[in-house]
């Protein structure tokens, strides 16, 4: 997937994840939203591969409707884990 597709996927998935998950609404602006979506694509793609094949592989979802859904789920999972780790280290 080329860089423009990554940016588009990141923006779409990150914006949807921020709209769904109140914990993902932290700052970051446009760049933070895009990075959340791109990381979510990798997290979601890897989880999807683990569930469907039983092997853990570092993969990413593509720019399609299914790929966006997987990236949004991955972004929400990543945001949840990130918030838990950040709140633990603040204590």
N, C-alpha and C positions, 0 to 999 in steps of 0.2 A: 504494500500500500504506500502511495507516495505521501509526501509531507503535507500537501494541501488536504488530502483525505484525513490524515491524522488530526490536523487542526480542526476541520469541520466536525469529525467524530468527537473530538475532545470538547468542543464548545457545546454541541448538542447534548451529549451524555452528561457533561458537568452541569449544565443549566437545569436539566431535568432532575438530576440527583439533588441539586441544591433546592429545587422546588419541593421535592418529596421529603427529604430528610432535614429536619430542623437543625441537626448537629453539623450539617455540611455548610451552613450559611455563614460561616466565618468569612472574614475579608478575603482579599486576594484579587478582587476585580476580575477582569476578563482573562488575564493570564492564569490566575489561580483556578478559575472555572475550567479553562482549557486543560491545565495540568491534572486537575481532578478527573476529568473525563478520560484523558489518555492513560493515566494510571489505572483508572477503573476498567478500561478496555483490556489491559494486561491482567489485572486481578480477575476480572470476570471471565476472560478467555481461558486463563489457567484453571479456574474453578470448573468451568464448563467441560474442559478437557478431562479433568480429574473425575468428574461425575460420569461422563459418557464412556470413557475408555478405561478408567481405573489407574491411569498413570499420570503423574504430575509432570507437566511440561509447560515451559514458559512461552505461552502463545497469546495472541491478541485477537480480538474480534475485528471483523471487517466492517466497512461502511455499508451496512444494509439494515433493514428493520430489525432483524434478529440480532445483528451485531450491536445495534444501539441499545436494545433491551439488555443484552449481556453486559455491555459497558456501563449502563446505568446501575444495574445490580452490583457490579464490581465496584463502582464508585461509592455506592452506599456502604458496602462492606468495608472498603478501605477507609472511608470517613469515620465509621463506627470504631474501627480499630485505632485509627489515628487519635481520635478524641479520647479514647480510654487510656492510651499511652501518654498523651499530653497531660491529662488530668492527674495521672499517677505520678509523673515526674515533677509536677508543680507542688506536691505536698512535701 
